[in-house]
């Protein structure tokens, strides 16, 4: 387990696992001809997996990631497949080597970068960056499919729509369990989620290599260049999943902005009503839909022909945007004791879009 030790370059830093407890890290770096890490300047910029960022004995900045989640062997192979297919074709940190036995990946370390989530929070993910993000996703979708995982994507988790395992129930927070109760009681939503999952398994003509876990923090702006990172969920799939996830991220950021917007507009001590929350959310979404539109148009201009000719791409992408909102809300409730009004508003917006995606393609900027 890692713990935060402060902020550097606006990204959280964590205390990395002691290299004495992970000798395989320096062993791999030495085999790669880089030498061991300098122990005086090691940090861990992420918290999901064990990781080490620093400079090796020969002066090479590296980022070492040890995959620890379920299915880490497959996730490592997916990362390797993207690098093998995309070297020189997509802007992503260079893969320097790997150790499958210890689930290690070694990348070049891009220092001083701005994650896309931080840029959005500062209103700095502008139209130009959205266009570049659209082109970056298109480049991934253009990769040759040989070597990519063909397994079905696990999300939405349709099995959990019937019931959640006892272990998850006993470990879940009160807010998370409340969210699952709402989902289990919502038959139209369950049907829509099953239909969305089923559509991704069909052989639609536009299926191609996809990122599979598109979030704003997977984009990294370094010295003016936009990189796309973390391909551990990549596989052959529906391109609408990546496009919709980007739109869903923008929706999520719009909802996350509601408390600050309400605080600026409301008198001190005023408790916002449900109607005020929704109205503020609509304004925030309207401000971001032109950015989604710029992203989508750039994607269509640079993407595979099959995707550009897919008349239902925007509708499926809108549905994925709705699911992404629900997915992010489930993640947000993991450590909460109750569902906040903002959580409920976000889930409600995601549900509305998911049930009638064709009605929202224009307002979301996903029109053909």
Helices and strands as residue ranges (DSSP letters): E 4-8, E 11-14, G 19-21, H 23-31, G 39-41, E 50-55, E 61-66, H 72-86, E 95-99, G 100-102, E 104-108, E 114-115, H 116-121, H 127-141, G 158-161, H 166-171, H 174-184, H 187-201, E 208-210, G 216-218, E 219-222, E 225-228, E 235-237, H 239-256, H 258-265, H 274-302, H 305-308, H 313-332, H 341-355, G 357-359, H 361-364
